[in-house]
Amino acid sequence: MDQAVRRRRHALFLLFLLAGIAMSSWVTRTPAIRDRLDVSTAQMGLVLFGLSLGSMVGIALSGRLVSGFGTRRVIAWGTWLLIVGMAVISVGSLVTSAAVVAAGLCAFGAGLGVGDVAVNIDGTDVERISGRTTLPALHGFFSLGTVGGAGAGMAATAAGVPVQWHLAAVVPLAAGLYLCSVRFIPAGTGRALPEKPHGTDGGGRHRPAVWKDGKLLLIGAIVMAMALAEGSANDWLPLLMVDGHGMDAASGSLVYAGFAAAMTLGRFSGTFFLNRFGSTAVVRASAISGALGLLLVIVSDNAVLAGASVLLWGLGASLGFPLALSAAGESGPDPTARVSLVAIIGYVAFLVGPPGLGFLGDHVGLRPAMLAVLACVGCAALLAPAVETRPRVAAVVSPHDTDAPATTPEGA
């Protein structure tokens, strides 16, 4: 791996770390923001709708933005929007304005949605050039950021640091990580070439839309299941432990921390197992692990066993998303559109699925509601062969190849 690709890979690590820190910093202080705004649960739901709205808009636009401008510009726009959104949330908390906080969450979600898809597309390009598995480690840095941000949030809460000053302190940290990383992301990656019109290959022949590719849709189903497994834990796991297994709030938060740690461990160790057993075996083993953990959490009446089973849940949910994105990029022509489609499927499941579980849980209880997640993860184990791709070979980029992606930072 040459120096430029290595620096680019490290820059992507920092960008994923930034997103994880920003997300968990907000999530851990949600109760404090609710108390600061003095709103009801229903009113807080309207505030949180800003995050969902922004995320969905950002995800919906991300693919076209990358095709039009390349990953570097989209990553830059998305990250700055995320940082500005965090600053606006801080200001809204300071002036106790629910409308300002909702606007900040909308900007935060849009930046996160746009940037996440773009960095995943750039990560698949790094895999193609270097011939090395990269996405599991990239998502591992996101999980590492969530663990670190959650720990800082818990410490700030314990120390009585006002939420507005805590979030304000995250803004320069995120800006510093961004400035240290973005200059190593090359321009032009993922940008559609003008001589290859949309819907045709290089010779002008018609190429079917990616959403008509059966194998790609199977990969999308795997991503949907694993994203639902992760998203349901992020939204409901502490409450599931408290209401479903009689734990206190502190123990429920500790169980969630264990889930996040297991996710981090699984993603950082994923490359080791992938290189030895292949993507099909790893995805199937991950799905089986997640299904077993979910099953024990649902059926066990022993709180200790249920809490320990969450580690299997976390390990199982850790690799499905990044490995499926990697497989999508290698499943055929137009990798930008393929990764974008699968990422959108995953993020929709991540954002829309958990609220649906809440509605179901109101009728049957949270533990039985998790059977829907268990069924999806079980299907992912059966669909695992869809992620198998040809052995990755490092690309040899010629300086005279005008179709090759840029490997040097964009000029001023």
C-alpha positions as CSV (number, residue, x, y, z in Angstrom):
1,M,0.0,0.0,0.0
2,D,1.6,3.3,-1.0
3,Q,1.8,6.4,1.2
4,A,-1.1,8.3,-0.3
5,V,-3.6,5.4,0.1
6,R,-2.4,4.7,3.6
7,R,-3.0,8.4,4.6
8,R,-6.4,8.3,2.9
9,R,-7.3,5.1,4.9
10,H,-6.2,6.8,8.1
11,A,-8.2,9.9,7.2
12,L,-11.3,7.7,6.8
13,F,-10.7,6.2,10.3
14,L,-10.7,9.7,11.8
15,L,-13.9,10.6,9.9
16,F,-15.7,7.5,11.2
17,L,-14.4,8.3,14.7
18,L,-15.7,11.8,14.5
19,A,-19.2,10.6,13.5
20,G,-19.3,8.1,16.4
21,I,-18.2,10.7,19.0
22,A,-20.8,13.3,17.7
23,M,-23.6,10.8,17.7
24,S,-23.0,9.4,21.2
25,S,-22.4,12.9,22.6
26,W,-25.9,13.9,21.6
27,V,-27.6,10.6,22.6
28,T,-26.1,10.4,26.1
29,R,-27.3,13.9,26.9
30,T,-30.9,13.5,25.5
31,P,-32.4,13.3,29.1
32,A,-30.6,16.5,30.1
33,I,-31.8,18.3,27.0
34,R,-35.3,17.2,27.7
35,D,-35.1,18.5,31.2
36,R,-33.4,21.7,30.0
37,L,-36.2,22.4,27.5
38,D,-38.8,21.3,30.1
39,V,-40.9,19.5,27.5
40,S,-43.1,16.4,27.7
41,T,-42.3,13.1,26.2
42,A,-44.6,13.8,23.2
43,Q,-43.0,17.2,22.7
44,M,-39.5,15.7,22.8
45,G,-40.7,13.3,20.2
46,L,-41.4,16.2,17.9
47,V,-37.9,17.6,18.6
48,L,-36.4,14.3,17.8
49,F,-38.3,14.3,14.5
50,G,-35.9,16.9,13.3
51,L,-33.1,14.3,13.5
52,S,-35.1,11.7,11.6
53,L,-36.2,14.2,8.9
54,G,-32.6,15.5,8.3
55,S,-31.2,12.0,8.2
56,M,-33.7,10.8,5.6
57,V,-33.2,13.9,3.4
58,G,-29.4,13.5,3.6
59,I,-29.5,9.8,2.8
60,A,-31.9,10.3,-0.1
61,L,-29.6,13.0,-1.7
62,S,-26.3,11.4,-0.9
63,G,-26.0,9.1,-4.0
64,R,-26.8,11.8,-6.5
65,L,-24.4,14.3,-4.7
66,V,-21.6,11.8,-4.8
67,S,-22.2,11.1,-8.5
68,G,-22.2,14.8,-9.3
69,F,-19.4,16.1,-7.1
70,G,-17.4,13.1,-5.8
71,T,-16.9,11.8,-2.3
72,R,-14.5,14.5,-1.0
73,R,-16.8,17.4,-1.5
74,V,-19.8,15.5,-0.1
75,I,-17.8,14.4,2.9
76,A,-16.7,18.0,3.5
77,W,-20.3,19.4,3.1
78,G,-21.8,16.7,5.3
79,T,-19.2,17.0,8.1
80,W,-19.5,20.8,8.3
81,L,-23.3,20.5,8.4
82,L,-22.9,17.9,11.2
83,I,-20.6,20.3,13.1
84,V,-22.9,23.3,12.6
85,G,-25.8,21.2,13.7
86,M,-24.1,20.3,16.9
87,A,-23.3,24.0,17.6
88,V,-27.0,24.9,16.9
89,I,-28.1,22.2,19.4
90,S,-25.8,23.6,22.0
91,V,-27.2,27.1,21.4
92,G,-30.7,25.9,21.5
93,S,-30.0,24.2,24.8
94,L,-28.5,27.4,26.1
95,V,-31.5,29.6,25.2
96,T,-33.9,26.7,26.0
97,S,-35.6,26.8,22.6
98,A,-37.1,23.5,21.4
99,A,-37.4,24.9,17.9
100,V,-33.7,25.8,17.7
101,V,-32.7,22.3,19.0
102,A,-35.0,20.7,16.4
103,A,-33.4,22.8,13.7
104,G,-29.9,21.8,14.9
105,L,-30.9,18.1,14.9
106,C,-32.2,18.4,11.4
107,A,-28.9,19.9,10.2
108,F,-27.0,17.3,12.3
109,G,-29.0,14.4,10.8
110,A,-28.6,15.7,7.2
111,G,-24.9,16.0,7.6
112,L,-24.6,12.6,9.1
113,G,-26.7,11.0,6.4
114,V,-24.9,12.6,3.5
115,G,-21.4,12.1,5.0
116,D,-22.0,8.4,6.1
117,V,-22.9,7.3,2.6
118,A,-20.0,9.2,1.1
119,V,-17.4,7.8,3.4
120,N,-18.6,4.3,2.9
121,I,-18.3,4.8,-0.9
122,D,-14.8,6.1,-0.4
123,G,-14.0,3.2,1.8
124,T,-15.0,0.7,-0.8
125,D,-12.7,2.5,-3.3
126,V,-9.8,2.2,-0.8
127,E,-10.5,-1.5,-0.6
128,R,-10.4,-1.8,-4.4
129,I,-7.1,0.1,-4.8
130,S,-5.3,-1.5,-1.8
131,G,-6.7,-5.0,-2.1
132,R,-7.2,-5.0,1.7
133,T,-10.4,-5.3,3.7
134,T,-11.1,-1.9,5.2
135,L,-14.8,-1.3,5.9
136,P,-15.0,-3.5,9.1
137,A,-12.2,-1.5,10.7
138,L,-13.7,1.8,9.5
139,H,-17.0,0.9,11.2
140,G,-15.0,-0.2,14.2
141,F,-13.7,3.3,14.6
142,F,-17.3,4.5,14.5
143,S,-18.1,2.1,17.3
144,L,-15.0,3.2,19.2
145,G,-16.1,6.8,18.8
146,T,-19.5,5.9,20.3
147,V,-17.9,4.2,23.2
148,G,-15.6,7.1,23.9
149,G,-18.3,9.7,23.4
150,A,-20.7,7.8,25.6
151,G,-18.1,7.5,28.3
152,A,-17.4,11.3,28.1
153,G,-21.2,11.9,28.2
154,M,-21.7,9.8,31.3
155,A,-18.7,11.5,33.0
156,A,-20.1,15.0,32.1
157,T,-23.5,14.0,33.5
158,A,-22.0,12.7,36.7
159,A,-19.9,15.8,37.1
160,G,-22.9,18.1,36.6
161,V,-21.5,19.7,33.4
162,P,-24.4,21.6,31.7
163,V,-25.4,20.0,28.5
164,Q,-24.9,23.1,26.4
165,W,-21.2,23.4,27.4
166,H,-20.6,19.7,26.9
167,L,-21.9,19.8,23.4
168,A,-20.1,23.1,22.7
169,A,-16.8,21.4,23.6
170,V,-17.5,18.6,21.1
171,V,-17.7,21.2,18.2
172,P,-13.9,22.2,18.1
173,L,-12.9,18.5,18.7
174,A,-15.0,17.5,15.6
175,A,-13.7,20.4,13.6
176,G,-10.1,19.4,14.5
177,L,-10.6,15.8,13.4
178,Y,-12.2,17.0,10.2
179,L,-9.3,19.4,9.3
180,C,-6.7,16.7,10.0
181,S,-8.4,14.2,7.7
182,V,-10.2,15.8,4.8
183,R,-7.1,17.0,3.0
184,F,-6.0,13.3,2.4
185,I,-9.3,12.4,0.7
186,P,-8.8,12.6,-3.1
187,A,-11.1,14.5,-5.4
188,G,-13.3,12.8,-7.9
189,T,-14.0,9.4,-6.3
190,G,-17.5,8.2,-7.1
191,R,-18.1,11.0,-9.6
192,A,-20.0,9.9,-12.7
193,L,-17.8,10.2,-15.9
194,P,-19.4,12.3,-18.6
195,E,-18.4,9.8,-21.3
196,K,-20.4,7.1,-19.6
197,P,-24.0,8.2,-19.6
198,H,-26.2,7.0,-16.8
199,G,-27.8,3.6,-17.7
200,T,-25.0,2.7,-20.2
201,D,-21.6,1.0,-20.0
202,G,-18.4,2.4,-21.5
203,G,-19.5,1.4,-25.0
204,G,-22.8,3.1,-24.8
205,R,-24.7,-0.2,-24.3
206,H,-27.7,-0.2,-22.0
207,R,-27.1,-1.2,-18.5
208,P,-30.0,-2.2,-16.2
209,A,-30.7,-0.1,-13.1
210,V,-28.9,-1.4,-10.0
211,W,-32.2,-1.9,-8.1
212,K,-33.1,-4.6,-10.7
213,D,-30.0,-6.7,-9.7
214,G,-31.3,-9.6,-7.7
215,K,-28.0,-10.3,-6.0
216,L,-27.7,-6.7,-4.9
217,L,-31.2,-6.8,-3.5
218,L,-30.2,-9.9,-1.5
219,I,-27.2,-8.0,-0.1
220,G,-29.6,-5.1,0.7
221,A,-31.8,-7.6,2.7
222,I,-28.8,-8.6,4.7
223,V,-27.9,-5.0,5.4
224,M,-31.5,-4.3,6.4
225,A,-31.6,-7.1,8.9
226,M,-28.2,-6.3,10.5
227,A,-28.9,-2.5,10.6
228,L,-32.2,-3.3,12.3
229,A,-30.4,-5.5,14.9
230,E,-28.0,-2.6,15.6
231,G,-30.6,0.2,15.6
232,S,-33.1,-1.7,17.8
233,A,-30.3,-2.1,20.4
234,N,-29.4,1.6,20.2
235,D,-32.9,2.7,20.7
236,W,-34.5,0.1,23.0
237,L,-31.8,-2.0,24.8
238,P,-31.6,-0.1,28.1
239,L,-35.4,0.1,28.3
240,L,-35.6,-3.6,27.3
241,M,-33.4,-4.5,30.2
242,V,-35.3,-2.3,32.7
243,D,-38.8,-3.1,31.7
244,G,-38.3,-6.6,30.4
245,H,-35.8,-7.9,32.9
246,G,-36.3,-5.8,36.0
247,M,-32.8,-4.1,36.0
248,D,-32.3,-0.6,37.4
249,A,-31.4,2.2,35.0
250,A,-27.7,2.1,35.8
251,S,-27.5,-1.6,35.0
252,G,-29.5,-1.1,31.8
253,S,-26.9,1.6,30.7
254,L,-24.1,-0.8,31.6
255,V,-25.6,-3.5,29.4
256,Y,-25.8,-1.1,26.5
257,A,-22.1,-0.2,27.1
258,G,-21.4,-3.9,26.8
259,F,-23.3,-4.1,23.5
260,A,-21.3,-1.2,22.1
261,A,-18.0,-2.7,23.3
262,A,-18.9,-6.0,21.7
263,M,-19.7,-4.2,18.4
264,T,-16.3,-2.5,18.5
265,L,-14.5,-5.8,19.2
266,G,-16.3,-7.5,16.4
267,R,-15.5,-4.9,13.9
268,F,-11.8,-4.6,14.7
269,S,-11.4,-8.4,14.7
270,G,-13.5,-8.9,11.6
271,T,-10.6,-8.6,9.1
272,F,-8.8,-11.4,10.8
273,F,-11.7,-13.8,10.4
274,L,-12.6,-12.6,7.0
275,N,-9.2,-13.3,5.6
276,R,-9.3,-16.8,6.9
277,F,-12.8,-18.0,6.5
278,G,-14.3,-15.8,3.7
279,S,-17.2,-13.4,3.7
280,T,-20.0,-15.9,3.5
281,A,-18.9,-17.8,6.6
282,V,-18.3,-14.6,8.6
283,V,-21.6,-13.1,7.8
284,R,-23.4,-16.4,8.5
285,A,-21.6,-16.8,11.8
286,S,-22.3,-13.2,12.7
287,A,-26.0,-13.6,12.0
288,I,-26.2,-16.8,14.0
289,S,-24.4,-15.1,16.9
290,G,-26.8,-12.2,16.8
291,A,-29.8,-14.5,16.6
292,L,-28.7,-16.6,19.5
293,G,-28.1,-13.5,21.6
294,L,-31.5,-12.1,20.7
295,L,-33.2,-15.4,21.4
296,L,-31.7,-15.6,24.9
297,V,-32.6,-12.0,25.7
298,I,-36.2,-12.7,24.6
299,V,-36.9,-16.0,26.3
300,S,-34.6,-15.9,29.4
301,D,-36.1,-14.9,32.7
302,N,-32.6,-14.6,34.3
303,A,-31.5,-11.0,34.1
304,V,-27.8,-11.9,34.4
305,L,-28.0,-14.4,31.5
306,A,-30.0,-11.9,29.4
307,G,-27.4,-9.2,30.0
308,A,-24.5,-11.5,29.1
309,S,-26.4,-12.6,26.0
310,V,-26.3,-9.0,24.7
311,L,-22.6,-9.5,24.0
312,L,-23.5,-12.2,21.5
313,W,-26.1,-9.8,20.0
314,G,-23.4,-7.0,19.7
315,L,-20.8,-9.4,18.1
316,G,-23.4,-10.6,15.7
317,A,-24.6,-7.2,14.6
318,S,-21.1,-5.8,14.1
319,L,-20.0,-7.1,10.7
320,G,-23.1,-7.5,8.6
321,F,-23.4,-3.9,7.6
322,P,-19.7,-3.2,6.6
323,L,-19.2,-6.6,4.8
324,A,-22.4,-6.2,2.9
325,L,-21.4,-2.7,1.7
326,S,-18.1,-4.0,0.6
327,A,-19.8,-6.8,-1.3
328,A,-22.2,-4.3,-2.9
329,G,-19.3,-2.3,-4.3
330,E,-17.8,-5.4,-5.9
331,S,-21.1,-6.9,-7.2
332,G,-21.0,-5.3,-10.6
333,P,-20.5,-2.1,-12.6
334,D,-21.3,1.4,-11.2
335,P,-20.1,0.7,-7.6
336,T,-21.1,4.2,-6.4
337,A,-24.8,3.5,-7.2
338,R,-24.6,0.0,-5.7
339,V,-23.0,1.1,-2.4
340,S,-25.4,4.1,-2.3
341,L,-28.5,1.9,-2.8
342,V,-27.4,-0.7,-0.1
343,A,-26.4,2.0,2.3
344,I,-29.8,3.8,1.9
345,I,-31.6,0.5,2.6
346,G,-29.5,0.0,5.7
347,Y,-29.9,3.5,7.1
348,V,-33.7,3.4,6.4
349,A,-33.9,0.2,8.5
350,F,-31.7,1.7,11.1
351,L,-33.9,4.8,11.4
352,V,-37.4,3.6,10.7
353,G,-37.3,0.1,12.1
354,P,-36.8,0.9,15.8
355,P,-39.8,3.3,16.0
356,G,-41.9,0.5,14.4
357,L,-40.7,-1.8,17.2
358,G,-41.8,0.7,19.7
359,F,-45.3,0.7,18.2
360,L,-45.3,-3.1,18.3
361,G,-44.0,-3.1,21.8
362,D,-46.9,-1.0,23.0
363,H,-49.2,-3.9,22.0
364,V,-47.3,-7.0,22.9
365,G,-44.4,-5.8,25.1
366,L,-40.8,-5.1,24.1
367,R,-39.5,-8.6,24.6
368,P,-42.0,-10.3,22.2
369,A,-41.5,-7.3,19.8
370,M,-37.9,-8.3,19.4
371,L,-39.0,-11.5,17.7
372,A,-39.4,-9.5,14.5
373,V,-35.7,-8.5,14.7
374,L,-34.8,-12.2,15.5
375,A,-36.7,-13.3,12.3
376,C,-34.8,-10.8,10.2
377,V,-31.4,-11.8,11.5
378,G,-32.2,-15.4,11.0
379,C,-33.1,-14.7,7.3
380,A,-29.7,-12.9,7.0
381,A,-27.9,-16.1,7.9
382,L,-29.7,-17.9,5.1
383,L,-28.9,-15.1,2.6
384,A,-25.2,-15.0,3.6
385,P,-23.9,-16.5,0.3
386,A,-25.0,-13.3,-1.5
387,V,-22.0,-11.4,-0.1
388,E,-19.4,-13.8,-1.7
389,T,-17.4,-11.9,-4.3
390,R,-14.3,-12.6,-6.4
391,P,-11.0,-12.4,-4.5
392,R,-9.9,-8.8,-4.2
393,V,-6.8,-7.8,-6.1
394,A,-5.1,-4.4,-5.5
395,A,-5.6,-2.1,-8.5
396,V,-2.6,-0.9,-10.4
397,V,-3.2,2.7,-11.1
398,S,-1.4,4.2,-14.1
399,P,-0.8,7.9,-14.2
400,H,-2.0,7.8,-17.8
401,D,-5.3,6.1,-17.0
402,T,-7.9,8.9,-17.1
403,D,-10.6,6.6,-15.6
404,A,-8.6,5.8,-12.5
405,P,-9.7,7.5,-9.3
406,A,-7.5,10.3,-8.0
407,T,-5.0,9.4,-5.3
408,T,-3.7,12.8,-4.5
409,P,-5.6,15.5,-2.6
410,E,-7.5,18.1,-4.6
411,G,-5.6,21.3,-5.3
412,A,-6.6,24.6,-3.7
